[in-house]
Amino acid sequence: AQLSFLPHLTYRDEFKADSPVYLTNSHNDNANDAKFIAVITDQLPENLHKQYSKILFFYENYDSVKINKIVENISANNGKCSFIARNPDTGIWDKMDNLSLQ
């Protein structure tokens, strides 16, 4: 297997503003003025779509009701969001685009 490394800085490093890939534990810490954010949490912060033009949301719990509420909120504000959720039946991470808002 080929190993890959993506150069990055974290909130603990200096020169954060110069890093194209910046890892932090707070969506409010946007030291490199990013337009894209990848979120790994069960709680998507409100109005995140107003801070970033693209959001990639990794969601451990496959809760379609909760995900649909997030999609409704983002869509109501003219935002777009892609979700990657772990399917509880297969354990596979699935990209979820255009969720039906049922």
Steps between C-alpha positions, in 0.01 A plus 500: 500500500624845412515747785411864446568811703316828468715787633309701757523716811288488813373761742813430708742605223635837392444646151143364485392764252748368243378140509259383229391215732429604856367266771317650794241406759285810449303615196559858617878456468549576130862611512566437131178666378368172359192487279461122550456312827486131585307438821527181705234520770145400582398866535531726196531858628219737402567737210827328407400539134525877543870472593605245235402448136542121525437267792592134519320347797605159636223364717545181707135438579273423206209714617307606190260722697786702652688517169187616318452781754856617434444483124174697532679772699784526251270485196271768646803729504607418141787281617614159382642222713627148432483235769701187553322274746589154625233252400416298814420189297819486292745714699588673174524879479251622238497840332148636522406764244155637438338346805126473476347739749232269636 
